């Protein structure tokens, strides 16, 4: 299945955040994505539930953890959504229809409700290389330089 051509918003599930904090190779492609976020050409969509994943747990780099917490709570770079009744009902539908565990369903529902184009995962519990309600679910990959160029050009046209 084809990756989306236009990426304005991404969702990192908990497994991706843990990979970033612990410095796993699986998180390397996200470095370019995070640069796009810092340049404000891409936004992060996140659930308030993800803040639990960046708590101090002893594993990983505390400075990276602190940076992720700052990123997730920065309204200029992140759309942070609460798990409210509407989101919970959507998550329940995904859990039932797709056989997802509770937190995986909440992450997917948040990505959909927050209008992310891509949800990056790495734990294999959610099907990848597929679209669910407009969100492409994928293992991590670099946003290619030509993707960034097109995002910048589109941003210039809208100003």
C-alpha positions in Angstrom: 0.0 0.0 0.0 1.3 3.5 -0.8 2.5 5.8 1.9 0.7 9.2 2.0 2.2 11.8 -0.3 1.4 14.7 2.0 2.2 14.6 5.7 1.2 17.4 8.0 0.6 15.5 11.2 2.1 12.3 12.7 1.3 10.1 15.7 3.9 8.1 17.6 2.5 5.2 19.6 4.0 4.4 22.9 6.4 1.8 21.5 8.0 4.5 19.3 8.5 6.9 22.3 10.1 4.1 24.3 12.4 3.4 21.3 13.4 7.1 21.2 14.0 7.2 25.0 16.1 4.0 25.0 18.0 4.9 21.8 16.9 1.9 19.8 17.8 1.7 16.2 14.1 1.5 15.4 13.7 5.1 16.3 16.5 6.5 14.0 14.2 7.3 11.0 12.1 9.5 13.4 15.0 11.9 13.7 14.1 13.5 10.4 10.4 13.5 11.4 11.3 15.3 14.6 13.4 17.9 12.6 10.3 18.6 10.5 8.3 19.0 13.8 10.9 21.5 15.1 10.7 23.4 11.8 6.9 23.4 12.2 6.3 21.8 8.8 4.8 18.7 10.6 2.8 18.5 13.8 2.6 15.7 16.3 -0.8 14.4 17.3 -0.7 12.8 20.8 -2.9 11.4 23.5 -2.5 12.7 27.0 -2.1 9.0 27.9 1.3 9.1 26.1 2.6 11.3 28.9 2.7 8.2 31.1 5.1 6.6 28.6 7.7 9.4 29.1 7.7 9.2 32.9 11.0 8.5 34.6 11.2 4.7 34.8 15.0 4.1 35.0 15.4 2.9 31.5 16.7 5.2 28.8 18.1 8.7 28.6 16.5 11.2 31.0 17.4 14.2 28.9 15.7 12.6 25.9 12.7 11.7 28.0 12.5 15.3 29.3 12.8 16.6 25.7 9.9 14.3 24.6 7.8 15.5 27.5 8.4 19.1 26.5 7.6 18.3 22.9 4.4 16.5 23.7 3.2 19.4 25.9 4.2 22.2 23.5 1.0 23.5 21.8 3.0 25.0 18.9 4.3 21.5 17.9 1.8 19.0 19.3 -2.0 18.6 19.2 -2.6 16.9 22.6 -5.9 15.1 22.9 -7.6 13.9 26.0 -9.3 10.5 26.2 -12.9 11.7 26.4 -16.1 9.8 25.8 -16.0 10.2 22.0 -12.5 9.0 21.7 -13.1 6.1 24.1 -16.1 5.0 22.0 -14.0 5.2 18.8 -11.2 3.2 20.6 -13.8 0.6 21.7 -14.9 0.2 18.0 -11.3 -0.4 16.9 -10.7 -2.8 19.8 -13.8 -4.8 18.9 -13.5 -4.6 15.1 -9.7 -5.1 14.8 -9.0 -7.1 17.9 -6.7 -4.4 19.3 -5.7 -4.2 23.0 -7.0 -1.2 24.9 -4.0 1.1 24.6 -3.4 0.3 20.9 -7.0 1.1 20.2 -6.7 4.4 22.1 -3.5 5.4 20.2 -5.2 4.6 16.9 -8.4 6.5 17.8 -6.3 9.5 18.9 -4.4 9.4 15.6 -7.7 9.3 13.6 -9.5 11.9 15.7 -6.4 14.2 15.5 -6.3 13.8 11.7 -2.8 12.5 11.6 -1.8 11.2 8.2 0.7 8.6 9.6 0.8 6.6 12.8 4.3 5.2 13.5 4.4 2.0 15.4 7.0 -0.8 15.9 5.5 -3.4 18.2 3.6 -5.5 15.6 0.4 -5.4 17.6 -1.4 -3.2 15.0 -1.4 -4.1 11.3 1.0 -2.0 9.3 1.2 -0.8 5.7 -2.5 -0.1 5.8 -5.0 2.7 6.2 -7.6 3.0 9.0 -10.0 5.9 8.6 -7.5 8.0 6.7 -4.4 7.2 8.9 -1.6 5.2 7.3 -0.2 2.8 9.9 3.5 2.1 9.4 6.8 1.1 10.8 9.1 4.2 11.1 10.5 5.7 7.9 12.2 8.9 7.0 10.2 11.7 5.5 12.2 12.1 2.3 13.8 15.5 1.5 11.3 15.9 -1.5 8.5 15.5 1.0 9.8 18.3 3.1 10.3 20.5 0.0 6.7 20.0 -1.0 5.5 20.7 2.5 7.5 23.9 2.6 6.2 25.0 -0.8 2.6 24.3 0.2 3.1 26.2 3.4 4.5 29.2 1.4 1.4 29.1 -0.9 -1.0 29.3 2.1 0.7 32.3 3.7 
